[in-house]
Amino acid sequence: MIETNITKMFGIKHPIFSAPMGPFFTRDLALAVSEAGGLGVLSNVNII
């Protein structure tokens, strides 16, 4: 595992960050990445 300040701060096991890709990236995908030990990210493009 790569250990950095960010992985320590967020408790990330695997240094995988999901890219928020507008309407194609759902909360379920962000949750799956987070539950797998990565950092799931949501986009705010659908809020407007």
SVG drawing of the C-alpha trace seen along z (x, -y; Angstrom):
<svg xmlns="http://www.w3.org/2000/svg" viewBox="-31 -25 35 29">
<polyline fill="none" stroke="black" stroke-width="0.4" points="0.0,0.0 1.1,-3.5 0.8,-5.6 0.4,-9.4 -1.2,-12.1 -4.4,-11.7 -4.6,-8.0 -4.1,-8.4 -6.6,-11.3 -9.4,-9.4 -8.5,-5.9 -8.0,-4.8 -6.7,-1.2 -6.1,-1.4 -5.0,-4.6 -7.9,-4.6 -9.9,-7.8 -13.1,-7.7 -13.6,-10.5 -17.0,-12.3 -18.3,-12.0 -21.5,-14.0 -24.7,-12.1 -22.9,-8.8 -21.4,-8.5 -24.1,-7.6 -24.0,-7.5 -24.0,-3.8 -20.7,-3.7 -19.1,-6.2 -20.3,-4.0 -18.9,-0.9 -15.5,-2.5 -15.5,-3.7 -16.6,-0.4 -13.7,1.3 -11.2,-0.9 -10.9,-3.8 -12.2,-7.3 -15.6,-7.6 -16.3,-11.1 -19.7,-12.6 -20.3,-15.3 -22.6,-18.2 -23.5,-18.6 -26.9,-17.2 -27.8,-19.6 -28.6,-22.5"/>
</svg>
